[in-house]
């Protein structure tokens, strides 16, 4: 499933504190390993190798965890931005 097109959403809304808070809430609601992988990769900017070494996980496991985490956060953020009540 591809994400909705957010190009029509004003940039200030995408970068606003409320949106960033929603992203944080979505990450916090993830299973622990998914939350940790997405925090390390996307929030702190760690490399895949750094994450794998820190969490002692395989490359495949790290990719799966990151994909699932990003998909769920994207879904929750999409629901918020479209004005829906589902998600976080």
RARA-V703005 format. One record per residue. D_FIRST is the distance of its C-alpha to the first C-alpha in whole Angstrom. Layout:
d_first->[D_FIRST | D_FIRST]
This chain:
d_first->[0 | 4 | 7 | 9 | 12 | 15 | 17 | 19 | 20 | 23 | 23 | 26 | 24 | 21 | 24 | 26 | 27 | 25 | 22 | 23 | 24 | 21 | 19 | 22 | 22 | 18 | 20 | 23 | 21 | 19 | 21 | 24 | 23 | 19 | 21 | 24 | 21 | 19 | 23 | 24 | 22 | 20 | 23 | 26 | 25 | 26 | 26 | 24 | 27 | 29 | 26 | 27 | 30 | 30 | 28 | 30 | 26 | 25 | 23 | 21 | 21 | 20 | 17 | 16 | 17 | 16 | 12 | 12 | 14 | 12 | 9 | 11 | 13 | 11 | 10 | 14 | 14 | 12 | 14 | 17 | 17 | 16 | 19 | 18 | 20 | 17 | 16 | 19]
